[in-house]
Amino acid sequence: MAAREKARSFGAKLRHLREKEGWSLEELADHVSLKPAYLKKLEQDEVLPSVAEILTLARTLSVEPAAFMGGEEGRRSAEKRRVAREKRTRDYAYQLLSPDEPERHLMAFQVTIDPKSEHRKVGYRHEGEEFIYVLGGRLQITVGRKTTRLQAGGSIHFDSGQQHRLRNPGREPTRLLVVIYHP
């Protein structure tokens, strides 16, 4: 990705890649099983996608997921750059920990889930494998039809092609180390 593209927001990068493929919002939505209205919000930077959605969009648009995770414009303050690296959706925050290198197959994230909440997406799946280690708090994870409860120090490894859902049943934030392998 050119230096100019790296300075773009997530939404601008998504729109650019979609238009480069010659697809309408509806066509891309069909390919990734998302609603066109939601994709429009992504392109307008009104909402931020989950990690699973980034992986699905990247695979569909034939780019590495890191293409969406690049830095912001150089003139922002250090605090704004830090905040920009932390992606946030309703009750679920994540920060990319691994190097932004497109040729790599592993991505590591620190994930925070607010107390008594879950990721509001209707279960998600993506190609590859996932390893989750609970750094603090409690996690309830449903993979397929099996639900597992973990506390700090607990971990789980699973085929991320299965639908999975994360929930924090506790009264304190849950912090996770999430490592995703995508082929």
C-alpha positions as a Markdown table, in Angstrom:
| # | Residue | x | y | z |
|---|---|---|---|---|
| 1 | Met | 0.0 | 0.0 | 0.0 |
| 2 | Ala | 1.4 | 3.4 | -0.9 |
| 3 | Ala | 2.3 | 5.9 | 1.8 |
| 4 | Arg | -0.6 | 8.1 | 0.8 |
| 5 | Glu | -3.0 | 5.1 | 1.3 |
| 6 | Lys | -1.5 | 4.3 | 4.8 |
| 7 | Ala | -2.6 | 7.8 | 6.0 |
| 8 | Arg | -6.3 | 7.1 | 5.1 |
| 9 | Ser | -8.9 | 6.1 | 7.6 |
| 10 | Phe | -10.3 | 2.6 | 7.7 |
| 11 | Gly | -13.4 | 3.8 | 5.8 |
| 12 | Ala | -11.4 | 5.5 | 3.1 |
| 13 | Lys | -9.3 | 2.4 | 2.7 |
| 14 | Leu | -12.3 | 0.2 | 2.5 |
| 15 | Arg | -14.1 | 2.4 | -0.1 |
| 16 | His | -10.9 | 2.7 | -2.2 |
| 17 | Leu | -10.4 | -1.1 | -2.3 |
| 18 | Arg | -14.1 | -1.7 | -3.0 |
| 19 | Glu | -14.1 | 0.8 | -5.9 |
| 20 | Lys | -10.8 | -0.7 | -7.2 |
| 21 | Glu | -12.6 | -4.0 | -7.5 |
| 22 | Gly | -15.5 | -2.2 | -9.3 |
| 23 | Trp | -18.0 | -3.3 | -6.7 |
| 24 | Ser | -21.1 | -1.4 | -5.4 |
| 25 | Leu | -21.8 | -1.5 | -1.7 |
| 26 | Glu | -24.5 | -4.1 | -2.4 |
| 27 | Glu | -22.1 | -6.4 | -4.3 |
| 28 | Leu | -19.5 | -6.2 | -1.5 |
| 29 | Ala | -22.2 | -6.8 | 1.1 |
| 30 | Asp | -23.3 | -9.9 | -0.8 |
| 31 | His | -19.7 | -11.2 | -0.8 |
| 32 | Val | -19.1 | -10.7 | 2.9 |
| 33 | Ser | -22.6 | -11.3 | 4.3 |
| 34 | Leu | -23.0 | -7.9 | 5.8 |
| 35 | Lys | -25.8 | -5.3 | 5.1 |
| 36 | Pro | -25.1 | -2.5 | 2.6 |
| 37 | Ala | -26.2 | 0.1 | 5.2 |
| 38 | Tyr | -23.6 | -1.2 | 7.7 |
| 39 | Leu | -20.8 | -1.2 | 5.0 |
| 40 | Lys | -21.8 | 2.4 | 4.2 |
| 41 | Lys | -21.3 | 3.3 | 7.9 |
| 42 | Leu | -17.9 | 1.6 | 7.9 |
| 43 | Glu | -16.9 | 3.6 | 4.8 |
| 44 | Gln | -18.0 | 6.8 | 6.5 |
| 45 | Asp | -16.1 | 5.9 | 9.7 |
| 46 | Glu | -19.3 | 6.1 | 11.7 |
| 47 | Val | -18.6 | 2.6 | 13.2 |
| 48 | Leu | -15.5 | 0.4 | 13.4 |
| 49 | Pro | -15.5 | -3.3 | 12.4 |
| 50 | Ser | -14.7 | -6.3 | 14.6 |
| 51 | Val | -11.5 | -8.2 | 14.0 |
| 52 | Ala | -13.5 | -10.9 | 12.3 |
| 53 | Glu | -15.0 | -8.4 | 9.8 |
| 54 | Ile | -11.6 | -7.0 | 9.0 |
| 55 | Leu | -10.4 | -10.5 | 8.2 |
| 56 | Thr | -13.4 | -11.2 | 6.0 |
| 57 | Leu | -13.1 | -7.9 | 4.2 |
| 58 | Ala | -9.4 | -8.3 | 3.6 |
| 59 | Arg | -9.8 | -11.8 | 2.3 |
| 60 | Thr | -12.7 | -10.8 | 0.0 |
| 61 | Leu | -10.8 | -7.7 | -1.3 |
| 62 | Ser | -7.5 | -9.7 | -1.7 |
| 63 | Val | -5.4 | -7.7 | 0.7 |
| 64 | Glu | -3.7 | -8.6 | 4.0 |
| 65 | Pro | -5.7 | -7.5 | 7.1 |
| 66 | Ala | -2.8 | -5.3 | 8.1 |
| 67 | Ala | -3.8 | -3.1 | 5.1 |
| 68 | Phe | -6.6 | -1.8 | 7.3 |
| 69 | Met | -4.6 | -1.3 | 10.4 |
| 70 | Gly | -2.0 | 1.3 | 9.3 |
| 71 | Gly | -1.2 | 4.5 | 11.2 |
| 72 | Glu | -3.0 | 7.9 | 11.0 |
| 73 | Glu | -1.7 | 11.1 | 9.6 |
| 74 | Gly | 1.7 | 12.2 | 11.0 |
| 75 | Arg | 0.6 | 15.6 | 12.3 |
| 76 | Arg | -1.6 | 14.2 | 15.0 |
| 77 | Ser | -0.5 | 14.3 | 18.6 |
| 78 | Ala | 0.9 | 11.3 | 20.4 |
| 79 | Glu | -2.3 | 10.9 | 22.3 |
| 80 | Lys | -4.5 | 11.0 | 19.2 |
| 81 | Arg | -2.2 | 8.4 | 17.5 |
| 82 | Arg | -2.6 | 6.1 | 20.6 |
| 83 | Val | -6.3 | 6.5 | 20.5 |
| 84 | Ala | -6.5 | 5.9 | 16.8 |
| 85 | Arg | -4.7 | 2.5 | 17.2 |
| 86 | Glu | -7.3 | 1.4 | 19.6 |
| 87 | Lys | -10.3 | 0.3 | 17.6 |
| 88 | Arg | -13.6 | 0.5 | 19.4 |
| 89 | Thr | -17.1 | -0.9 | 18.8 |
| 90 | Arg | -19.9 | -0.7 | 21.3 |
| 91 | Asp | -18.6 | -2.9 | 24.2 |
| 92 | Tyr | -15.5 | -4.2 | 22.7 |
| 93 | Ala | -12.1 | -2.5 | 22.2 |
| 94 | Tyr | -9.0 | -3.9 | 20.6 |
| 95 | Gln | -5.5 | -2.8 | 19.9 |
| 96 | Leu | -3.2 | -4.3 | 17.4 |
| 97 | Leu | 0.0 | -5.6 | 19.2 |
| 98 | Ser | 1.8 | -7.3 | 16.4 |
| 99 | Pro | 3.8 | -5.5 | 13.7 |
| 100 | Asp | 1.9 | -4.0 | 10.8 |
| 101 | Glu | 3.5 | -6.4 | 8.2 |
| 102 | Pro | 1.2 | -7.6 | 5.4 |
| 103 | Glu | 3.1 | -10.8 | 4.7 |
| 104 | Arg | 2.6 | -12.2 | 8.3 |
| 105 | His | -0.1 | -14.8 | 9.0 |
| 106 | Leu | -0.4 | -14.1 | 12.8 |
| 107 | Met | -2.1 | -11.1 | 14.3 |
| 108 | Ala | -2.0 | -10.4 | 18.0 |
| 109 | Phe | -4.5 | -8.1 | 19.8 |
| 110 | Gln | -5.2 | -6.9 | 23.3 |
| 111 | Val | -9.0 | -7.0 | 23.6 |
| 112 | Thr | -11.1 | -5.3 | 26.3 |
| 113 | Ile | -14.7 | -6.1 | 26.9 |
| 114 | Asp | -16.7 | -3.9 | 29.2 |
| 115 | Pro | -18.4 | -5.4 | 32.3 |
| 116 | Lys | -21.7 | -7.3 | 31.9 |
| 117 | Ser | -21.5 | -7.0 | 28.1 |
| 118 | Glu | -20.7 | -8.9 | 24.9 |
| 119 | His | -19.6 | -8.1 | 21.4 |
| 120 | Arg | -22.9 | -7.0 | 19.9 |
| 121 | Lys | -22.4 | -8.8 | 16.5 |
| 122 | Val | -24.5 | -11.9 | 16.0 |
| 123 | Gly | -21.6 | -14.4 | 16.3 |
| 124 | Tyr | -18.8 | -14.2 | 13.8 |
| 125 | Arg | -16.4 | -16.5 | 12.1 |
| 126 | His | -13.3 | -16.1 | 10.0 |
| 127 | Glu | -10.8 | -18.4 | 8.3 |
| 128 | Gly | -8.0 | -19.7 | 10.4 |
| 129 | Glu | -7.4 | -20.4 | 14.1 |
| 130 | Glu | -7.7 | -18.3 | 17.2 |
| 131 | Phe | -6.0 | -18.5 | 20.6 |
| 132 | Ile | -7.4 | -16.4 | 23.5 |
| 133 | Tyr | -5.6 | -15.9 | 26.9 |
| 134 | Val | -7.5 | -14.1 | 29.7 |
| 135 | Leu | -5.2 | -11.5 | 31.2 |
| 136 | Gly | -7.8 | -10.2 | 33.7 |
| 137 | Gly | -11.5 | -10.5 | 34.5 |
| 138 | Arg | -13.8 | -13.3 | 33.2 |
| 139 | Leu | -14.7 | -14.5 | 29.8 |
| 140 | Gln | -17.6 | -16.5 | 28.5 |
| 141 | Ile | -17.0 | -17.7 | 25.0 |
| 142 | Thr | -19.3 | -19.7 | 22.8 |
| 143 | Val | -17.7 | -21.6 | 19.9 |
| 144 | Gly | -20.3 | -23.4 | 17.8 |
| 145 | Arg | -22.7 | -24.8 | 20.4 |
| 146 | Lys | -20.1 | -25.1 | 23.3 |
| 147 | Thr | -19.9 | -22.4 | 25.9 |
| 148 | Thr | -16.7 | -22.2 | 28.0 |
| 149 | Arg | -16.1 | -19.9 | 31.0 |
| 150 | Leu | -12.6 | -18.7 | 31.7 |
| 151 | Gln | -10.9 | -16.6 | 34.4 |
| 152 | Ala | -7.5 | -14.8 | 34.5 |
| 153 | Gly | -4.8 | -17.3 | 33.4 |
| 154 | Gly | -7.3 | -19.4 | 31.4 |
| 155 | Ser | -7.0 | -19.9 | 27.6 |
| 156 | Ile | -8.8 | -21.5 | 24.7 |
| 157 | His | -7.7 | -22.4 | 21.2 |
| 158 | Phe | -10.2 | -23.1 | 18.4 |
| 159 | Asp | -11.0 | -23.2 | 14.7 |
| 160 | Ser | -12.1 | -19.6 | 14.0 |
| 161 | Gly | -14.2 | -20.9 | 11.1 |
| 162 | Gln | -16.8 | -21.8 | 13.7 |
| 163 | Gln | -19.2 | -19.1 | 14.8 |
| 164 | His | -17.9 | -17.7 | 18.1 |
| 165 | Arg | -19.1 | -15.0 | 20.5 |
| 166 | Leu | -17.3 | -13.3 | 23.4 |
| 167 | Arg | -19.1 | -12.1 | 26.6 |
| 168 | Asn | -17.9 | -10.6 | 29.8 |
| 169 | Pro | -20.2 | -11.9 | 32.6 |
| 170 | Gly | -18.2 | -10.1 | 35.3 |
| 171 | Arg | -18.3 | -6.7 | 37.1 |
| 172 | Glu | -14.9 | -5.6 | 35.9 |
| 173 | Pro | -13.5 | -5.2 | 32.4 |
| 174 | Thr | -12.2 | -8.4 | 30.8 |
| 175 | Arg | -8.7 | -8.1 | 29.2 |
| 176 | Leu | -7.6 | -10.6 | 26.7 |
| 177 | Leu | -4.6 | -11.5 | 24.5 |
| 178 | Val | -6.1 | -12.7 | 21.2 |
| 179 | Val | -3.8 | -14.3 | 18.6 |
| 180 | Ile | -5.3 | -15.0 | 15.2 |
| 181 | Tyr | -3.8 | -17.1 | 12.5 |
| 182 | His | -5.2 | -16.5 | 9.0 |
| 183 | Pro | -3.9 | -18.6 | 6.1 |
